[in-house]
Amino acid sequence: MSAASNIYPLLERLLPERVVPAPGRPGITQRLFAGVGMPTQRAVLGESFSLVSRLDEASDLQAEYAELRLQALQGSVVALNDLGWIWLNGKYWRADPQLAGQLLRMAALQGSAVAWFNLGQQHYFGKGVDVAYSSAAEYYEQAFERGLAEAAAALGDLYEEEICDSDRQTWLVDLQKASDWFMRGAERGDARCRFEIGYRLLHGQQVEVDSKAGVYWLELAAVAGVMQAAEELAVFYSNENNPLRYLFWRDQALSLGSPLALSMKLEDQLRP
């Protein structure tokens, strides 16, 4: 018997007919967790459509929920993950971390890489479950193995993170493992990971300095919109006395909203 044949008979009982609106003035916890995880329906390659924009612009969230519920009942793994993500965050209707976890596990069992990632986020932040970094790492790895490059950045961050509350769990920082995950993500095409690897190579963190390789990865990250990568390139070329490349990356960083690049430009204008 397939996972789906076991899962979908449960859904009609699990999914309520209507959702409870989110509080008009969200509390600190809700604001903190509003960005946890990700929907499957994200804007990619410059497209404007995404679940977030659709829900942000919706005049009737009950109707949007009804549509997602119907899709989930008809077998859509995408809708299953996205409903779990919404209930995990509580931005569009009242959060229900327990229900979110059930829906995300259902989607994950059917191969959704994003659902595995969201389960990692749930255990990393402790939303409806105990904080458990080891469980989060396992879920992130499942997501990466199923094709979600962004999970490598989460793993890299995780292996760099120290936990002060030793009574809660044991977690060992492993900077080499963090660097390895950033490299795996960079090779898979994740822009954040490309920045992390470029920065390390440029500054000799966990690796020997290799400016040429560092610039290569930073340029890939910068053209993908990572502001910090453009900033690093601007500083690098300024120190290298390469005015053309310095100005190019300074202005690129400026276009991405960099306060540092703005300061650089103002200083340049003041020079005789």
TISE-973067 format. One line per field, with one value per residue: residue in three letters; chain; y negated, x, z negated of N, C-alpha, C, O in turn. Coordinates in steps of 0.2 Angstrom, whole numbers, plus 5000, padded with zeros to 4 digits. Example, Ala and Ser with C-alpha at 12.3 -4.5 7.8 and 13.67 -1.06 7.14 Angstrom:
BEGIN
res = c(ALA,SER)
chain = c(A,A)
n.y = c(5028,5011)
n.x = c(5066,5064)
n.z = c(4961,4965)
ca.y = c(5022,5005)
ca.x = c(5062,5068)
ca.z = c(4961,4964)
c.y = c(5016,5000)
c.x = c(5066,5064)
c.z = c(4961,4961)
o.y = c(5017,4994)
o.x = c(5071,5067)
o.z = c(4958,4960)
***
This chain:
BEGIN
res = c(MET,SER,ALA,ALA,SER,ASN,ILE,TYR,PRO,LEU,LEU,GLU,ARG,LEU,LEU,PRO,GLU,ARG,VAL,VAL,PRO,ALA,PRO,GLY,ARG,PRO,GLY,ILE,THR,GLN,ARG,LEU,PHE,ALA,GLY,VAL,GLY,MET,PRO,THR,GLN,ARG,ALA,VAL,LEU,GLY,GLU,SER,PHE,SER,LEU,VAL,SER,ARG,LEU,ASP,GLU,ALA,SER,ASP,LEU,GLN,ALA,GLU,TYR,ALA,GLU,LEU,ARG,LEU,GLN,ALA,LEU,GLN,GLY,SER,VAL,VAL,ALA,LEU,ASN,ASP,LEU,GLY,TRP,ILE,TRP,LEU,ASN,GLY,LYS,TYR,TRP,ARG,ALA,ASP,PRO,GLN,LEU,ALA,GLY,GLN,LEU,LEU,ARG,MET,ALA,ALA,LEU,GLN,GLY,SER,ALA,VAL,ALA,TRP,PHE,ASN,LEU,GLY,GLN,GLN,HIS,TYR,PHE,GLY,LYS,GLY,VAL,ASP,VAL,ALA,TYR,SER,SER,ALA,ALA,GLU,TYR,TYR,GLU,GLN,ALA,PHE,GLU,ARG,GLY,LEU,ALA,GLU,ALA,ALA,ALA,ALA,LEU,GLY,ASP,LEU,TYR,GLU,GLU,GLU,ILE,CYS,ASP,SER,ASP,ARG,GLN,THR,TRP,LEU,VAL,ASP,LEU,GLN,LYS,ALA,SER,ASP,TRP,PHE,MET,ARG,GLY,ALA,GLU,ARG,GLY,ASP,ALA,ARG,CYS,ARG,PHE,GLU,ILE,GLY,TYR,ARG,LEU,LEU,HIS,GLY,GLN,GLN,VAL,GLU,VAL,ASP,SER,LYS,ALA,GLY,VAL,TYR,TRP,LEU,GLU,LEU,ALA,ALA,VAL,ALA,GLY,VAL,MET,GLN,ALA,ALA,GLU,GLU,LEU,ALA,VAL,PHE,TYR,SER,ASN,GLU,ASN,ASN,PRO,LEU,ARG,TYR,LEU,PHE,TRP,ARG,ASP,GLN,ALA,LEU,SER,LEU,GLY,SER,PRO,LEU,ALA,LEU,SER,MET,LYS,LEU,GLU,ASP,GLN,LEU,ARG,PRO)
chain = c(A,A,A,A,A,A,A,A,A,A,A,A,A,A,A,A,A,A,A,A,A,A,A,A,A,A,A,A,A,A,A,A,A,A,A,A,A,A,A,A,A,A,A,A,A,A,A,A,A,A,A,A,A,A,A,A,A,A,A,A,A,A,A,A,A,A,A,A,A,A,A,A,A,A,A,A,A,A,A,A,A,A,A,A,A,A,A,A,A,A,A,A,A,A,A,A,A,A,A,A,A,A,A,A,A,A,A,A,A,A,A,A,A,A,A,A,A,A,A,A,A,A,A,A,A,A,A,A,A,A,A,A,A,A,A,A,A,A,A,A,A,A,A,A,A,A,A,A,A,A,A,A,A,A,A,A,A,A,A,A,A,A,A,A,A,A,A,A,A,A,A,A,A,A,A,A,A,A,A,A,A,A,A,A,A,A,A,A,A,A,A,A,A,A,A,A,A,A,A,A,A,A,A,A,A,A,A,A,A,A,A,A,A,A,A,A,A,A,A,A,A,A,A,A,A,A,A,A,A,A,A,A,A,A,A,A,A,A,A,A,A,A,A,A,A,A,A,A,A,A,A,A,A,A,A,A,A,A,A,A,A,A,A,A,A,A,A,A,A,A,A,A)
n.y = c(5006,4989,4974,4963,4968,4972,4959,4949,4953,4948,4935,4927,4927,4921,4908,4893,4886,4872,4859,4851,4833,4824,4816,4798,4790,4796,4805,4805,4818,4823,4814,4816,4829,4828,4829,4842,4857,4862,4859,4871,4865,4854,4838,4839,4836,4823,4822,4816,4822,4830,4840,4832,4819,4821,4824,4812,4803,4807,4805,4813,4824,4835,4841,4843,4853,4863,4867,4872,4882,4891,4894,4901,4912,4918,4924,4916,4913,4902,4892,4898,4897,4882,4879,4884,4876,4863,4865,4867,4855,4845,4832,4829,4836,4842,4849,4867,4877,4891,4897,4892,4899,4912,4911,4908,4919,4928,4923,4924,4938,4941,4937,4923,4911,4898,4899,4908,4899,4889,4896,4897,4884,4882,4890,4884,4871,4875,4876,4880,4892,4899,4890,4896,4899,4910,4917,4907,4906,4919,4918,4907,4913,4923,4915,4908,4919,4922,4912,4899,4885,4875,4880,4884,4872,4870,4881,4878,4866,4872,4881,4872,4866,4862,4869,4863,4868,4881,4891,4893,4900,4909,4903,4902,4890,4889,4884,4887,4896,4888,4879,4888,4891,4879,4878,4889,4884,4873,4878,4884,4873,4864,4847,4840,4850,4849,4836,4838,4847,4840,4829,4836,4841,4829,4823,4833,4842,4856,4862,4861,4845,4840,4830,4829,4839,4836,4824,4828,4836,4826,4817,4825,4826,4813,4808,4815,4808,4807,4796,4794,4801,4793,4781,4786,4788,4776,4770,4778,4775,4761,4761,4768,4758,4757,4748,4748,4761,4760,4749,4754,4765,4759,4750,4760,4766,4755,4754,4765,4761,4758,4751,4749,4748,4736,4727,4728,4722,4709,4705,4706,4696,4685,4685,4676)
n.x = c(5004,5003,5011,5003,4990,4987,4988,4978,4965,4964,4965,4953,4947,4957,4959,4951,4935,4934,4946,4954,4955,4971,4977,4973,4983,4998,5007,5024,5030,5023,5027,5041,5042,5036,5043,5047,5053,5047,5036,5030,5026,5035,5041,5051,5065,5063,5049,5033,5023,5018,5015,5015,5013,5000,4992,4995,4988,4975,4958,4949,4953,4947,4942,4953,4959,4950,4952,4965,4964,4955,4964,4973,4966,4963,4975,4987,5003,5010,5001,4998,5011,5011,5000,5004,5015,5009,5001,5011,5018,5008,5004,4994,4983,4977,4990,4995,5004,5005,4996,5002,5014,5010,5004,5016,5024,5016,5017,5031,5034,5029,5039,5042,5054,5054,5045,5052,5062,5055,5051,5063,5065,5054,5059,5071,5067,5059,5044,5030,5036,5050,5065,5077,5092,5099,5088,5083,5095,5095,5082,5085,5095,5089,5080,5090,5096,5085,5085,5084,5093,5095,5094,5107,5113,5106,5111,5125,5124,5119,5129,5139,5134,5133,5126,5120,5112,5115,5107,5097,5100,5113,5125,5137,5148,5155,5166,5172,5163,5153,5158,5160,5147,5142,5150,5145,5132,5135,5141,5129,5122,5117,5114,5117,5126,5136,5141,5146,5156,5164,5168,5175,5186,5192,5196,5202,5196,5194,5200,5214,5219,5213,5212,5208,5199,5190,5185,5178,5167,5161,5157,5148,5138,5135,5129,5118,5111,5115,5118,5129,5139,5142,5146,5158,5166,5167,5175,5186,5191,5193,5204,5213,5216,5209,5200,5189,5183,5180,5171,5160,5156,5153,5142,5134,5131,5125,5114,5107,5104,5113,5120,5133,5139,5133,5139,5152,5151,5148,5159,5168,5164,5167,5181,5195)
n.z = c(5000,5004,4998,5001,5002,4989,4983,4988,4985,4972,4973,4975,4962,4955,4960,4957,4961,4962,4959,4945,4943,4942,4928,4927,4922,4922,4910,4902,4903,4915,4924,4924,4929,4942,4954,4955,4964,4980,4994,5007,5019,5025,5031,5045,5055,5059,5060,5056,5049,5034,5020,5008,5013,5019,5008,5000,5008,5008,5007,5000,4989,4984,4996,5003,4995,4996,5009,5008,4999,5006,5017,5010,5005,5017,5020,5021,5018,5017,5013,5000,4993,4993,4986,4974,4972,4970,4959,4950,4949,4946,4951,4961,4957,4941,4932,4931,4925,4923,4932,4943,4943,4945,4958,4965,4964,4971,4984,4985,4985,4997,5005,5006,5006,5001,4990,4982,4979,4972,4961,4955,4951,4942,4931,4929,4924,4914,4915,4909,4906,4897,4897,4908,4914,4920,4926,4934,4943,4949,4956,4965,4972,4979,4987,4995,5002,5010,5019,5015,5015,5006,4993,4990,4986,4974,4966,4966,4958,4946,4942,4938,4927,4910,4895,4880,4870,4862,4855,4863,4876,4884,4895,4907,4913,4929,4939,4950,4956,4958,4968,4978,4981,4986,4997,5005,5007,5014,5026,5031,5034,5026,5021,5008,5002,5011,5009,4995,4997,5006,4998,4988,4995,4999,4987,4980,4971,4963,4974,4985,4991,5006,5018,5031,5033,5023,5028,5039,5034,5027,5037,5044,5034,5032,5044,5043,5034,5021,5009,5000,5006,5017,5011,5004,5016,5021,5011,5011,5024,5023,5014,5022,5031,5043,5052,5062,5060,5047,5046,5054,5046,5034,5038,5041,5029,5023,5030,5025,5013,5003,4988,4986,4998,5002,4993,4998,5011,5007,5001,5011,5020,5012,5013,5020)
ca.y = c(5000,4983,4969,4958,4972,4971,4952,4945,4954,4944,4927,4924,4926,4916,4901,4890,4883,4865,4857,4845,4828,4823,4810,4792,4787,4802,4805,4806,4825,4824,4810,4820,4835,4826,4831,4849,4861,4859,4863,4874,4861,4848,4834,4841,4834,4817,4822,4812,4827,4835,4841,4826,4813,4822,4823,4805,4799,4810,4801,4818,4829,4842,4844,4846,4859,4868,4869,4876,4888,4895,4897,4906,4918,4921,4927,4911,4913,4895,4889,4901,4893,4875,4878,4885,4870,4858,4866,4866,4848,4841,4826,4828,4838,4844,4855,4873,4881,4898,4899,4891,4905,4918,4910,4908,4926,4932,4921,4926,4945,4942,4934,4915,4908,4892,4901,4910,4892,4886,4900,4895,4877,4883,4893,4879,4866,4877,4873,4886,4897,4897,4888,4902,4898,4916,4919,4902,4908,4925,4916,4903,4917,4926,4910,4907,4925,4922,4907,4892,4883,4870,4884,4884,4866,4871,4885,4874,4862,4876,4883,4866,4863,4865,4869,4861,4872,4888,4895,4895,4905,4909,4901,4901,4886,4893,4879,4890,4899,4882,4877,4893,4890,4873,4880,4893,4880,4868,4882,4885,4867,4859,4841,4839,4854,4846,4831,4841,4850,4835,4825,4840,4841,4823,4821,4838,4845,4864,4864,4856,4839,4841,4824,4830,4844,4832,4819,4832,4838,4820,4815,4829,4824,4806,4808,4818,4804,4807,4789,4794,4803,4787,4777,4789,4787,4768,4768,4781,4771,4755,4763,4770,4752,4758,4743,4750,4766,4757,4745,4759,4769,4754,4749,4766,4767,4750,4756,4770,4758,4758,4744,4748,4745,4729,4723,4728,4718,4702,4704,4705,4689,4680,4685,4671)
ca.x = c(5000,5007,5010,4997,4984,4986,4987,4973,4959,4965,4965,4947,4946,4962,4958,4945,4931,4936,4952,4953,4959,4976,4976,4974,4990,5002,5012,5031,5031,5021,5031,5047,5041,5033,5047,5050,5051,5045,5031,5033,5025,5039,5043,5058,5068,5060,5042,5030,5018,5020,5009,5015,5010,4993,4989,4995,4983,4969,4952,4945,4957,4943,4941,4960,4960,4946,4955,4971,4961,4953,4969,4976,4961,4964,4981,4992,5008,5012,4996,4999,5016,5010,4995,5008,5019,5005,4999,5018,5019,5002,5004,4988,4977,4980,4995,4993,5011,5004,4993,5007,5019,5006,5004,5022,5026,5013,5021,5038,5034,5028,5045,5043,5060,5052,5042,5058,5066,5050,5051,5069,5064,5050,5063,5076,5064,5054,5037,5025,5040,5056,5070,5081,5096,5100,5083,5083,5100,5092,5077,5088,5099,5084,5078,5096,5096,5079,5086,5083,5100,5095,5095,5114,5115,5104,5115,5131,5123,5118,5136,5143,5130,5134,5121,5122,5108,5117,5102,5092,5102,5120,5126,5144,5150,5160,5167,5174,5157,5149,5161,5158,5140,5142,5153,5140,5127,5138,5141,5122,5119,5113,5118,5120,5132,5142,5144,5149,5162,5169,5170,5180,5192,5195,5198,5206,5192,5194,5203,5219,5217,5213,5208,5205,5193,5185,5181,5174,5161,5157,5154,5142,5133,5133,5125,5111,5107,5117,5121,5135,5144,5144,5150,5165,5170,5169,5180,5192,5194,5196,5211,5217,5217,5206,5194,5183,5179,5178,5165,5155,5153,5150,5136,5129,5129,5121,5107,5104,5102,5119,5122,5141,5140,5131,5145,5158,5150,5148,5166,5171,5162,5171,5188,5196)
ca.z = c(5000,5005,4993,5002,5000,4982,4981,4991,4981,4966,4974,4974,4955,4952,4963,4956,4967,4962,4955,4940,4945,4938,4924,4930,4920,4920,4904,4903,4906,4921,4929,4924,4934,4948,4960,4955,4969,4987,4998,5013,5024,5024,5037,5047,5062,5060,5061,5050,5045,5028,5015,5004,5017,5020,5001,4998,5012,5008,5003,4996,4987,4984,5002,5005,4991,4999,5015,5007,4996,5012,5021,5006,5005,5024,5021,5023,5013,5017,5008,4994,4990,4993,4980,4968,4971,4968,4952,4946,4948,4943,4954,4965,4952,4934,4932,4928,4927,4923,4938,4948,4943,4948,4965,4968,4964,4976,4990,4985,4986,5004,5009,5006,5003,4997,4984,4977,4976,4967,4954,4951,4948,4936,4926,4927,4920,4909,4916,4908,4904,4893,4901,4908,4919,4923,4930,4940,4948,4953,4961,4970,4977,4983,4992,5000,5006,5014,5024,5012,5013,5000,4987,4988,4982,4967,4963,4965,4952,4941,4939,4935,4921,4903,4890,4873,4865,4862,4853,4868,4880,4886,4902,4908,4918,4933,4944,4957,4959,4961,4974,4983,4983,4990,5004,5008,5009,5020,5032,5033,5037,5021,5021,5002,5001,5015,5005,4990,5000,5009,4992,4984,4999,4999,4981,4977,4965,4963,4980,4987,4995,5014,5020,5038,5032,5019,5032,5044,5031,5025,5043,5045,5029,5033,5050,5041,5030,5014,5008,4996,5011,5021,5006,5004,5022,5021,5006,5014,5030,5021,5011,5028,5035,5049,5052,5066,5057,5040,5048,5056,5040,5029,5040,5041,5022,5022,5033,5021,5006,4998,4985,4986,5005,5002,4990,5003,5016,5005,5000,5018,5022,5008,5015,5026)
c.y = c(4994,4978,4964,4962,4972,4964,4949,4947,4950,4937,4924,4923,4921,4909,4898,4887,4875,4864,4851,4839,4827,4817,4803,4789,4793,4800,4806,4813,4826,4820,4813,4825,4834,4829,4838,4853,4858,4863,4866,4869,4854,4845,4836,4837,4827,4816,4819,4817,4830,4835,4835,4821,4815,4821,4816,4801,4801,4806,4806,4824,4836,4845,4847,4853,4865,4871,4874,4882,4893,4898,4902,4913,4921,4924,4922,4911,4906,4891,4892,4897,4886,4874,4879,4879,4864,4859,4866,4859,4843,4834,4824,4831,4841,4850,4861,4878,4888,4901,4898,4897,4911,4917,4911,4915,4930,4930,4924,4934,4946,4938,4927,4913,4902,4894,4904,4904,4889,4889,4898,4888,4878,4886,4888,4874,4868,4875,4879,4892,4895,4895,4894,4901,4904,4918,4914,4904,4914,4923,4912,4908,4921,4921,4909,4913,4926,4916,4900,4889,4878,4874,4884,4878,4867,4876,4882,4870,4866,4879,4878,4864,4866,4864,4868,4866,4879,4893,4897,4900,4904,4908,4899,4896,4890,4888,4882,4893,4893,4879,4882,4893,4884,4874,4884,4889,4875,4872,4884,4879,4862,4853,4839,4843,4852,4840,4833,4844,4845,4831,4829,4840,4835,4821,4827,4841,4852,4866,4859,4851,4841,4836,4825,4834,4840,4827,4822,4834,4832,4817,4818,4827,4817,4805,4811,4814,4804,4800,4790,4796,4797,4782,4780,4788,4780,4767,4772,4777,4764,4756,4765,4764,4754,4754,4745,4756,4764,4753,4749,4762,4764,4752,4754,4767,4761,4751,4761,4767,4757,4751,4743,4745,4738,4724,4723,4723,4710,4701,4703,4698,4684,4679,4679,4675)
c.x = c(5004,5006,5004,4990,4982,4985,4981,4966,4958,4964,4958,4945,4951,4961,4951,4941,4933,4942,4950,4958,4965,4974,4977,4981,4994,5007,5019,5032,5029,5025,5038,5047,5038,5037,5050,5048,5050,5040,5034,5032,5028,5040,5050,5059,5064,5053,5039,5026,5022,5014,5009,5011,5002,4989,4989,4990,4976,4964,4948,4949,4954,4943,4948,4961,4956,4949,4961,4969,4959,4958,4973,4972,4962,4971,4987,4997,5010,5007,4997,5005,5014,5005,4999,5012,5015,5003,5006,5019,5014,5002,4997,4982,4981,4984,4993,4999,5010,5001,4998,5012,5016,5006,5011,5025,5023,5016,5028,5038,5032,5033,5046,5049,5059,5049,5047,5061,5061,5050,5058,5068,5059,5054,5069,5073,5060,5047,5033,5029,5046,5061,5075,5085,5098,5095,5082,5089,5098,5087,5080,5092,5094,5081,5084,5096,5091,5079,5085,5090,5100,5096,5103,5116,5112,5108,5122,5130,5123,5125,5140,5140,5132,5128,5123,5118,5110,5112,5097,5094,5110,5121,5133,5145,5155,5161,5169,5168,5153,5152,5160,5151,5139,5145,5148,5134,5129,5138,5134,5119,5116,5118,5121,5126,5138,5145,5148,5156,5167,5172,5176,5186,5195,5198,5202,5202,5191,5197,5209,5216,5218,5209,5204,5198,5187,5181,5176,5167,5157,5154,5147,5136,5130,5128,5118,5108,5109,5121,5128,5141,5147,5148,5158,5169,5172,5175,5187,5195,5196,5203,5216,5219,5215,5200,5188,5179,5176,5171,5159,5152,5150,5143,5131,5127,5124,5114,5103,5102,5107,5120,5129,5142,5139,5137,5151,5157,5150,5155,5170,5170,5165,5178,5189,5198)
c.z = c(5000,4999,4994,5001,4993,4979,4982,4987,4975,4967,4973,4967,4952,4954,4961,4962,4967,4957,4950,4942,4940,4934,4928,4928,4917,4914,4906,4906,4913,4926,4929,4929,4940,4955,4960,4961,4975,4990,5004,5019,5023,5031,5039,5054,5064,5061,5055,5046,5040,5024,5010,5007,5017,5013,4999,5002,5011,5004,4999,4995,4986,4991,5005,5001,4994,5005,5013,5003,5001,5016,5017,5006,5012,5025,5022,5017,5012,5012,5001,4990,4989,4987,4974,4966,4968,4960,4947,4944,4944,4945,4957,4961,4946,4935,4929,4929,4927,4929,4944,4949,4946,4956,4969,4969,4970,4983,4991,4987,4994,5008,5009,5002,4999,4990,4979,4974,4971,4960,4951,4948,4942,4930,4924,4922,4914,4909,4915,4906,4900,4898,4902,4915,4923,4928,4936,4945,4952,4958,4966,4975,4982,4989,4997,5004,5011,5019,5021,5010,5007,4993,4985,4984,4974,4963,4961,4958,4946,4938,4937,4929,4915,4899,4883,4868,4866,4860,4858,4873,4881,4893,4902,4914,4922,4939,4951,4960,4962,4967,4980,4986,4988,4997,5008,5011,5015,5026,5035,5035,5032,5020,5014,5000,5005,5012,4999,4992,5002,5003,4989,4988,4999,4993,4977,4971,4967,4970,4981,4992,5003,5017,5027,5037,5028,5024,5037,5040,5029,5031,5044,5040,5030,5039,5048,5036,5023,5013,5005,5001,5015,5017,5005,5010,5023,5017,5009,5020,5028,5018,5017,5033,5043,5050,5056,5062,5050,5041,5050,5050,5035,5031,5040,5034,5020,5024,5029,5014,5001,4995,4986,4993,5006,4999,4994,5008,5013,5003,5006,5021,5018,5010,5021,5032)
o.y = c(4993,4979,4963,4959,4972,4963,4946,4942,4949,4934,4919,4918,4917,4905,4901,4885,4873,4868,4847,4841,4828,4812,4803,4785,4795,4795,4807,4813,4828,4822,4813,4826,4839,4830,4839,4853,4852,4869,4864,4868,4849,4848,4836,4836,4826,4811,4820,4815,4833,4831,4833,4817,4810,4819,4813,4796,4798,4803,4804,4828,4841,4851,4852,4857,4870,4877,4879,4888,4899,4904,4907,4918,4927,4927,4925,4909,4904,4888,4888,4896,4883,4869,4875,4877,4860,4854,4865,4858,4839,4830,4819,4828,4842,4855,4860,4882,4892,4905,4902,4899,4914,4922,4913,4917,4934,4934,4926,4936,4951,4937,4925,4914,4901,4891,4903,4904,4887,4886,4898,4888,4875,4883,4888,4872,4864,4873,4883,4897,4889,4898,4897,4902,4904,4920,4916,4904,4914,4925,4912,4906,4922,4923,4908,4912,4929,4915,4896,4891,4878,4871,4885,4878,4865,4875,4883,4870,4864,4879,4879,4860,4873,4859,4872,4867,4883,4899,4902,4904,4899,4911,4894,4898,4893,4888,4879,4893,4894,4878,4880,4893,4884,4872,4883,4890,4874,4869,4885,4879,4857,4853,4837,4841,4852,4840,4831,4842,4845,4829,4826,4839,4834,4817,4826,4843,4854,4872,4854,4852,4843,4837,4823,4832,4840,4827,4820,4832,4832,4814,4815,4827,4816,4801,4810,4816,4801,4799,4786,4794,4796,4779,4776,4787,4779,4763,4769,4776,4762,4752,4764,4765,4752,4757,4744,4755,4766,4755,4748,4762,4766,4752,4754,4769,4762,4750,4762,4771,4757,4747,4738,4741,4734,4719,4718,4719,4706,4695,4698,4695,4678,4675,4679,4671)
o.x = c(5009,5001,5000,4986,4976,4981,4978,4962,4953,4962,4958,4941,4949,4962,4946,4944,4933,4944,4945,4964,4964,4970,4982,4984,4993,5010,5021,5036,5033,5027,5041,5052,5037,5034,5055,5042,5051,5039,5039,5036,5025,5040,5054,5054,5062,5050,5042,5024,5027,5010,5003,5007,4998,4984,4984,4987,4972,4965,4944,4950,4957,4943,4948,4964,4959,4948,4962,4972,4960,4958,4975,4975,4960,4972,4993,4995,5012,5009,4996,5004,5016,5005,4998,5013,5017,5003,5005,5022,5015,4999,4994,4976,4987,4982,4989,4999,5013,5003,4999,5014,5019,5008,5011,5028,5026,5017,5030,5043,5033,5032,5050,5049,5062,5050,5047,5063,5064,5050,5058,5071,5061,5053,5071,5077,5058,5044,5032,5026,5047,5061,5077,5083,5098,5096,5081,5087,5099,5087,5079,5092,5096,5081,5082,5097,5091,5075,5085,5092,5105,5098,5104,5120,5116,5109,5125,5134,5125,5125,5146,5143,5131,5124,5127,5121,5107,5112,5094,5090,5113,5118,5135,5143,5160,5157,5167,5167,5150,5148,5159,5150,5135,5142,5147,5132,5125,5137,5134,5114,5113,5124,5127,5131,5143,5151,5154,5161,5173,5178,5181,5192,5202,5203,5204,5206,5188,5197,5209,5212,5223,5203,5199,5193,5181,5175,5171,5162,5151,5148,5142,5130,5124,5123,5113,5102,5106,5127,5133,5147,5153,5153,5162,5175,5177,5180,5192,5201,5201,5208,5222,5222,5218,5194,5183,5173,5171,5166,5153,5146,5146,5139,5125,5121,5120,5109,5097,5100,5105,5122,5132,5147,5142,5138,5154,5162,5153,5157,5174,5174,5166,5181,5185,5199)
o.z = c(4996,4996,4990,4998,4991,4975,4978,4987,4972,4962,4970,4965,4948,4950,4963,4967,4973,4953,4951,4942,4934,4936,4932,4932,4912,4914,4912,4911,4917,4932,4935,4933,4944,4960,4963,4963,4976,4989,5006,5023,5020,5036,5035,5058,5070,5062,5049,5040,5040,5024,5008,5004,5017,5013,4996,4999,5014,4999,4995,4999,4987,4991,5008,5004,4994,5006,5016,5005,5001,5017,5019,5006,5012,5030,5023,5011,5006,5007,4996,4984,4983,4983,4969,4961,4963,4956,4941,4939,4940,4942,4956,4961,4946,4938,4924,4934,4931,4932,4948,4954,4950,4960,4974,4974,4973,4987,4996,4991,4996,5014,5013,4996,4993,4985,4973,4968,4965,4955,4945,4942,4937,4925,4918,4918,4910,4904,4920,4904,4900,4904,4896,4920,4929,4933,4941,4951,4958,4964,4972,4981,4987,4995,5003,5010,5016,5022,5026,5005,5004,4989,4979,4979,4970,4957,4956,4954,4941,4932,4934,4925,4914,4900,4881,4863,4869,4861,4857,4875,4879,4897,4899,4919,4920,4944,4956,4966,4967,4972,4985,4992,4993,5002,5014,5017,5020,5031,5041,5039,5034,5018,5013,4997,5003,5012,4998,4989,5001,5003,4987,4985,4999,4993,4972,4966,4971,4971,4978,4995,5005,5018,5028,5040,5030,5023,5038,5043,5029,5030,5046,5042,5029,5038,5052,5034,5019,5015,5007,5000,5016,5019,5006,5010,5025,5019,5008,5020,5032,5019,5016,5038,5048,5048,5054,5062,5048,5038,5048,5050,5031,5027,5039,5033,5016,5021,5029,5009,4995,4999,4986,4994,5009,5001,4995,5009,5017,5004,5007,5024,5021,5008,5025,5037)
***
